[in-house]
């Protein structure tokens, strides 16, 4: 496993300054976003697709800092019921996959998407309950009429390009837990796997180490991000929180830097279990902690990962 960071966390930084900080903090790889069709601060997605020399320049700039590109990310809602929003995300996903293939990067991170509740809907409908009976009917329609057809089509495209997608299990999206991730994968095939971001699972009371074992070789990418359930506020709202992150004092849970929601012993078990199931990919820090600055949080997270991670991915029983 290699330590890395999602470059988007360096909002406002110059590219070379961000890469230098990542390397000096113990990073080995970098995850690049394509949001707004901008890539790595200084590049545009369309230019990179059209100009091999520009792609080579980007790869070399990353390599000049002793780093490699681990993955591309284009989180969005391709199943949005407003067609213009959906089409924008579909085009972004398709071009991100094409860029990944051109860069010889095998993994793209995205969301499953979340549709509306009928063909005439204008907003997504995230269903989280089984009663009244309307909700199971909505879920059946969403999966059979929107989610499965879309991802069947995209899997054919991914297979042609030689790329796999790591779906981030995220609130507000149809796939927000391990069971639904495997439901989608079982239907459409192994081009779809998981981006395991435990910060979205903690507050749902999902046993994250158990989730790793449940997902097994379906884990294609890992975001290293913590979260903290704030018991001082859960008596008011539970954990289905809708307050904005800017109102962090009032929220029932917050995203946190590694070690500030769960202690080091948890993260040691987390990484060990990833190794047990055969994961050898990236441990990519995603910093979204309102209480700790980006540079400080990235440094702390990478250092914690260094301490808890084995030096290699092998298994050794020399004493037998």
KEGU-766831 format. One record per residue (C-alpha): y negated, z, x negated; residue number from 0. Coordinates in steps of 0.1 Angstrom, whole numbers, plus 2048, in hexadecimal, padded with zeros to 3 digits. Each point is the difference from the previous one (the first is absolute). Example, Ala and Ser with C-alpha at 12.3 -4.5 7.8 and 13.67 -1.06 7.14 Angstrom:
2
+-----+-----+-----+-----+
!   y !   z !   x !   i !
+-----+-----+-----+-----+
! 82D ! 84E ! 785 !   0 !
! 7DE ! 7F9 ! 7F2 !   1 !
+-----+-----+-----+-----+
END
This chain:
320
+-----+-----+-----+-----+
!   y !   z !   x !   i !
+-----+-----+-----+-----+
! 800 ! 800 ! 800 !   0 !
! 7DD ! 7F8 ! 7F4 !   1 !
! 7E0 ! 813 ! 807 !   2 !
! 7E3 ! 7EC ! 80F !   3 !
! 7E3 ! 801 ! 818 !   4 !
! 7F3 ! 7EB ! 81C !   5 !
! 7E1 ! 7EF ! 7F2 !   6 !
! 7ED ! 803 ! 821 !   7 !
! 7FC ! 825 ! 7F9 !   8 !
! 7E7 ! 7F7 ! 7E4 !   9 !
! 7E7 ! 7F6 ! 81A !  10 !
! 7DE ! 7F7 ! 7EF !  11 !
! 80F ! 7FE ! 7DD !  12 !
! 7FF ! 7E2 ! 7E9 !  13 !
! 823 ! 7F1 ! 7FC !  14 !
! 803 ! 806 ! 7DB !  15 !
! 7F3 ! 824 ! 803 !  16 !
! 81A ! 807 ! 81B !  17 !
! 81C ! 7F1 ! 7EC !  18 !
! 7F6 ! 814 ! 7E1 !  19 !
! 7FF ! 820 ! 814 !  20 !
! 822 ! 7F9 ! 810 !  21 !
! 80F ! 7FA ! 7DE !  22 !
! 7EF ! 81E ! 7EF !  23 !
! 80D ! 816 ! 81D !  24 !
! 824 ! 7F6 ! 7FA !  25 !
! 804 ! 7E2 ! 816 !  26 !
! 818 ! 7E4 ! 7F8 !  27 !
! 7FB ! 7E8 ! 81E !  28 !
! 7E5 ! 7F8 ! 81A !  29 !
! 803 ! 7F6 ! 825 !  30 !
! 7E6 ! 7E6 ! 80B !  31 !
! 7F2 ! 7FD ! 823 !  32 !
! 7F5 ! 7E0 ! 810 !  33 !
! 7EA ! 80F ! 81C !  34 !
! 7E4 ! 7EA ! 80A !  35 !
! 810 ! 7E5 ! 7EB !  36 !
! 7F2 ! 811 ! 7E1 !  37 !
! 817 ! 809 ! 7E3 !  38 !
! 7FB ! 818 ! 7E3 !  39 !
! 7DA ! 802 ! 805 !  40 !
! 7F8 ! 7DF ! 7EE !  41 !
! 816 ! 7E7 ! 811 !  42 !
! 804 ! 7EE ! 821 !  43 !
! 822 ! 7FA ! 80F !  44 !
! 7FA ! 7DB ! 807 !  45 !
! 7F5 ! 7FA ! 7DC !  46 !
! 81E ! 811 ! 7F2 !  47 !
! 817 ! 7EB ! 816 !  48 !
! 7EF ! 7E0 ! 7F5 !  49 !
! 7FA ! 806 ! 7DB !  50 !
! 81D ! 809 ! 7E9 !  51 !
! 7E8 ! 806 ! 7E3 !  52 !
! 7EF ! 81B ! 815 !  53 !
! 821 ! 811 ! 808 !  54 !
! 809 ! 800 ! 7DB !  55 !
! 7DE ! 810 ! 7F9 !  56 !
! 806 ! 81C ! 819 !  57 !
! 823 ! 806 ! 7F2 !  58 !
! 7F2 ! 801 ! 7DD !  59 !
! 7E4 ! 818 ! 808 !  60 !
! 819 ! 818 ! 80F !  61 !
! 817 ! 7FB ! 7E1 !  62 !
! 7E3 ! 806 ! 7E8 !  63 !
! 7FF ! 824 ! 80E !  64 !
! 825 ! 804 ! 7FA !  65 !
! 808 ! 7FD ! 825 !  66 !
! 814 ! 7E9 ! 817 !  67 !
! 7FB ! 7F6 ! 825 !  68 !
! 81A ! 812 ! 815 !  69 !
! 7F9 ! 7F4 ! 823 !  70 !
! 7E7 ! 7F1 ! 818 !  71 !
! 7F4 ! 811 ! 81F !  72 !
! 7F0 ! 7F2 ! 820 !  73 !
! 802 ! 81B ! 81B !  74 !
! 7F6 ! 7F4 ! 822 !  75 !
! 80B ! 7F9 ! 824 !  76 !
! 80F ! 7DE ! 803 !  77 !
! 80B ! 809 ! 823 !  78 !
! 7DE ! 809 ! 80D !  79 !
! 7FC ! 7F3 ! 824 !  80 !
! 7DE ! 7F0 ! 7F8 !  81 !
! 80B ! 7DF ! 7F2 !  82 !
! 7E4 ! 7FC ! 7E7 !  83 !
! 807 ! 822 ! 7F0 !  84 !
! 826 ! 7F8 ! 7FF !  85 !
! 7FA ! 7DD ! 7F1 !  86 !
! 7EA ! 80D ! 7E5 !  87 !
! 81A ! 819 ! 7F5 !  88 !
! 81C ! 7E7 ! 803 !  89 !
! 7ED ! 7E9 ! 7E9 !  90 !
! 7F9 ! 81C ! 7E8 !  91 !
! 825 ! 80A ! 7FF !  92 !
! 80C ! 7DD ! 7FB !  93 !
! 7E8 ! 7F9 ! 7E3 !  94 !
! 807 ! 822 ! 7F0 !  95 !
! 825 ! 7F7 ! 800 !  96 !
! 7F8 ! 7DF ! 7F0 !  97 !
! 7EB ! 811 ! 7E6 !  98 !
! 81B ! 819 ! 7F9 !  99 !
! 819 ! 7E3 ! 7FA ! 100 !
! 7E7 ! 7EF ! 7E9 ! 101 !
! 7FB ! 820 ! 7EC ! 102 !
! 826 ! 807 ! 7FF ! 103 !
! 7FA ! 821 ! 812 ! 104 !
! 81D ! 806 ! 818 ! 105 !
! 7F2 ! 819 ! 819 ! 106 !
! 7E4 ! 7FE ! 81A ! 107 !
! 7F6 ! 820 ! 813 ! 108 !
! 7F5 ! 7FD ! 825 ! 109 !
! 802 ! 811 ! 822 ! 110 !
! 818 ! 7F6 ! 81B ! 111 !
! 7E3 ! 7FA ! 818 ! 112 !
! 7FB ! 80E ! 823 ! 113 !
! 7FD ! 7EA ! 81E ! 114 !
! 7F1 ! 806 ! 822 ! 115 !
! 814 ! 80A ! 81E ! 116 !
! 800 ! 7DE ! 813 ! 117 !
! 7F6 ! 7DC ! 7F9 ! 118 !
! 7DD ! 806 ! 80C ! 119 !
! 7F8 ! 81F ! 7EC ! 120 !
! 7E2 ! 802 ! 7EA ! 121 !
! 808 ! 820 ! 7EC ! 122 !
! 820 ! 80C ! 7EF ! 123 !
! 815 ! 81A ! 811 ! 124 !
! 811 ! 819 ! 7E9 ! 125 !
! 81B ! 810 ! 815 ! 126 !
! 80C ! 823 ! 7F5 ! 127 !
! 812 ! 80E ! 81F ! 128 !
! 81D ! 7F8 ! 816 ! 129 !
! 7F3 ! 80A ! 822 ! 130 !
! 7F1 ! 7F6 ! 819 ! 131 !
! 816 ! 7E2 ! 803 ! 132 !
! 7E4 ! 7E8 ! 7F8 ! 133 !
! 802 ! 807 ! 7DB ! 134 !
! 824 ! 7F6 ! 7FA ! 135 !
! 7F9 ! 7E0 ! 813 ! 136 !
! 7E2 ! 7FA ! 7E9 ! 137 !
! 815 ! 806 ! 7E1 ! 138 !
! 81B ! 7E8 ! 80C ! 139 !
! 7E6 ! 7E5 ! 806 ! 140 !
! 7EF ! 806 ! 7DF ! 141 !
! 820 ! 7FE ! 7EB ! 142 !
! 811 ! 7E3 ! 812 ! 143 !
! 7E1 ! 7EA ! 807 ! 144 !
! 7EA ! 807 ! 7E2 ! 145 !
! 80E ! 815 ! 7E3 ! 146 !
! 823 ! 7F0 ! 7FC ! 147 !
! 7F4 ! 7DB ! 805 ! 148 !
! 7E3 ! 804 ! 7E7 ! 149 !
! 815 ! 810 ! 7E5 ! 150 !
! 81D ! 7E7 ! 804 ! 151 !
! 7E7 ! 7E4 ! 7F9 ! 152 !
! 7F1 ! 813 ! 7E3 ! 153 !
! 821 ! 807 ! 7F0 ! 154 !
! 808 ! 7DB ! 7FF ! 155 !
! 7DF ! 7FB ! 7EE ! 156 !
! 806 ! 81D ! 7E8 ! 157 !
! 823 ! 7F3 ! 7F7 ! 158 !
! 7F1 ! 7DE ! 7F8 ! 159 !
! 7E7 ! 810 ! 7E9 ! 160 !
! 818 ! 818 ! 7F0 ! 161 !
! 7EB ! 81E ! 80A ! 162 !
! 809 ! 820 ! 813 ! 163 !
! 7E9 ! 815 ! 816 ! 164 !
! 7FD ! 826 ! 7FE ! 165 !
! 7F5 ! 80C ! 822 ! 166 !
! 7EC ! 820 ! 7FF ! 167 !
! 80A ! 818 ! 81B ! 168 !
! 7DE ! 809 ! 80E ! 169 !
! 7F1 ! 810 ! 81F ! 170 !
! 7F2 ! 7E7 ! 818 ! 171 !
! 81A ! 7E6 ! 7F7 ! 172 !
! 821 ! 7F8 ! 811 ! 173 !
! 813 ! 80A ! 7E1 ! 174 !
! 7F5 ! 823 ! 7F8 ! 175 !
! 821 ! 812 ! 7F8 ! 176 !
! 820 ! 7F9 ! 7EC ! 177 !
! 815 ! 7F9 ! 81F ! 178 !
! 7E9 ! 7E4 ! 80D ! 179 !
! 7FE ! 7F2 ! 7DC ! 180 !
! 825 ! 7FC ! 7FF ! 181 !
! 800 ! 7F3 ! 824 ! 182 !
! 7E9 ! 7E4 ! 7F5 ! 183 !
! 814 ! 7F9 ! 7E0 ! 184 !
! 821 ! 800 ! 812 ! 185 !
! 7F3 ! 7E6 ! 818 ! 186 !
! 7EE ! 7E8 ! 7E7 ! 187 !
! 811 ! 806 ! 7DF ! 188 !
! 7FC ! 80E ! 7DD ! 189 !
! 7E0 ! 7ED ! 7F8 ! 190 !
! 7F0 ! 81E ! 813 ! 191 !
! 801 ! 822 ! 7F0 ! 192 !
! 7EB ! 820 ! 7FF ! 193 !
! 7E0 ! 80A ! 7EE ! 194 !
! 807 ! 825 ! 7FF ! 195 !
! 7DF ! 813 ! 803 ! 196 !
! 80A ! 824 ! 807 ! 197 !
! 7DC ! 809 ! 80A ! 198 !
! 807 ! 7F0 ! 822 ! 199 !
! 821 ! 811 ! 804 ! 200 !
! 7F7 ! 824 ! 7F8 ! 201 !
! 7EA ! 806 ! 81E ! 202 !
! 81A ! 7F1 ! 817 ! 203 !
! 818 ! 81C ! 7F4 ! 204 !
! 817 ! 7E6 ! 7F0 ! 205 !
! 817 ! 80D ! 7E5 ! 206 !
! 7F3 ! 7E9 ! 7E4 ! 207 !
! 81D ! 806 ! 7E8 ! 208 !
! 818 ! 7FA ! 81D ! 209 !
! 7ED ! 7E0 ! 808 ! 210 !
! 805 ! 7F3 ! 7DD ! 211 !
! 826 ! 805 ! 804 ! 212 !
! 7FF ! 7F0 ! 822 ! 213 !
! 7ED ! 7E1 ! 7F4 ! 214 !
! 813 ! 7FD ! 7E0 ! 215 !
! 7FE ! 7DD ! 7F1 ! 216 !
! 7E7 ! 7F5 ! 81B ! 217 !
! 7E4 ! 811 ! 7EC ! 218 !
! 7ED ! 7E4 ! 7EF ! 219 !
! 7E0 ! 812 ! 7F6 ! 220 !
! 7F2 ! 823 ! 7FF ! 221 !
! 7DD ! 80D ! 806 ! 222 !
! 7FA ! 822 ! 7EF ! 223 !
! 7EA ! 812 ! 818 ! 224 !
! 801 ! 823 ! 80E ! 225 !
! 7F4 ! 80E ! 821 ! 226 !
! 7F9 ! 823 ! 80C ! 227 !
! 804 ! 80D ! 823 ! 228 !
! 7E3 ! 818 ! 806 ! 229 !
! 80E ! 81D ! 814 ! 230 !
! 7DE ! 80D ! 807 ! 231 !
! 7FA ! 7E2 ! 817 ! 232 !
! 823 ! 7F8 ! 80E ! 233 !
! 7FC ! 81A ! 81C ! 234 !
! 7E5 ! 7EA ! 80F ! 235 !
! 810 ! 7DE ! 7FE ! 236 !
! 823 ! 800 ! 7F1 ! 237 !
! 804 ! 7E3 ! 7E8 ! 238 !
! 7F8 ! 7E1 ! 814 ! 239 !
! 7DD ! 800 ! 7F2 ! 240 !
! 7E5 ! 7E8 ! 80A ! 241 !
! 7E2 ! 810 ! 7EF ! 242 !
! 7F1 ! 7E9 ! 7E5 ! 243 !
! 807 ! 808 ! 7DC ! 244 !
! 7DB ! 807 ! 7FA ! 245 !
! 805 ! 81E ! 818 ! 246 !
! 819 ! 80E ! 7E7 ! 247 !
! 7F8 ! 825 ! 807 ! 248 !
! 80C ! 7FB ! 824 ! 249 !
! 81F ! 7EB ! 7FA ! 250 !
! 823 ! 80D ! 804 ! 251 !
! 80C ! 7EE ! 7E0 ! 252 !
! 7F1 ! 7EF ! 7E2 ! 253 !
! 80B ! 7E8 ! 7E5 ! 254 !
! 801 ! 813 ! 7DF ! 255 !
! 805 ! 7FA ! 7DB ! 256 !
! 824 ! 806 ! 7F4 ! 257 !
! 807 ! 825 ! 7FD ! 258 !
! 7E4 ! 80A ! 818 ! 259 !
! 815 ! 7FD ! 81F ! 260 !
! 823 ! 806 ! 7F2 ! 261 !
! 807 ! 811 ! 7DF ! 262 !
! 80F ! 7F2 ! 7E1 ! 263 !
! 824 ! 80A ! 808 ! 264 !
! 7FF ! 7EA ! 81F ! 265 !
! 7F4 ! 7E2 ! 7EB ! 266 !
! 81C ! 807 ! 7E7 ! 267 !
! 819 ! 7FE ! 81C ! 268 !
! 7EF ! 7E1 ! 80E ! 269 !
! 802 ! 7EC ! 7E0 ! 270 !
! 823 ! 80D ! 7F9 ! 271 !
! 80D ! 7F4 ! 822 ! 272 !
! 7EF ! 7DE ! 7FB ! 273 !
! 814 ! 7FD ! 7E0 ! 274 !
! 820 ! 80B ! 811 ! 275 !
! 7FD ! 7E3 ! 81A ! 276 !
! 7FA ! 7E7 ! 7E4 ! 277 !
! 7DB ! 7FB ! 803 ! 278 !
! 7F1 ! 7F2 ! 7DF ! 279 !
! 7DF ! 7F3 ! 80C ! 280 !
! 7DC ! 80B ! 800 ! 281 !
! 7F2 ! 823 ! 807 ! 282 !
! 7DD ! 7F4 ! 80B ! 283 !
! 7E5 ! 81A ! 805 ! 284 !
! 7EB ! 7FB ! 81E ! 285 !
! 7E2 ! 817 ! 7FF ! 286 !
! 7F0 ! 809 ! 822 ! 287 !
! 7F7 ! 825 ! 7FB ! 288 !
! 7DE ! 808 ! 80E ! 289 !
! 7FF ! 820 ! 7EC ! 290 !
! 807 ! 7F1 ! 7DD ! 291 !
! 7EF ! 7E2 ! 7F0 ! 292 !
! 813 ! 7E1 ! 7F9 ! 293 !
! 801 ! 802 ! 7D9 ! 294 !
! 809 ! 825 ! 801 ! 295 !
! 81B ! 7FB ! 81B ! 296 !
! 810 ! 7E2 ! 7EF ! 297 !
! 801 ! 813 ! 7DF ! 298 !
! 810 ! 81F ! 810 ! 299 !
! 819 ! 7EB ! 814 ! 300 !
! 80B ! 7EB ! 7E2 ! 301 !
! 804 ! 81F ! 7EB ! 302 !
! 816 ! 811 ! 81B ! 303 !
! 815 ! 7E1 ! 802 ! 304 !
! 805 ! 800 ! 7DB ! 305 !
! 80C ! 824 ! 800 ! 306 !
! 819 ! 7FC ! 81D ! 307 !
! 80E ! 7DE ! 7F8 ! 308 !
! 81E ! 7F9 ! 7E9 ! 309 !
! 7F9 ! 7EC ! 7E1 ! 310 !
! 817 ! 7E4 ! 80B ! 311 !
! 813 ! 7F3 ! 81E ! 312 !
! 823 ! 804 ! 7F0 ! 313 !
! 81B ! 819 ! 807 ! 314 !
! 811 ! 813 ! 7E3 ! 315 !
! 81F ! 816 ! 800 ! 316 !
! 805 ! 802 ! 7DB ! 317 !
! 812 ! 821 ! 802 ! 318 !
! 81D ! 7F2 ! 814 ! 319 !
+-----+-----+-----+-----+
END
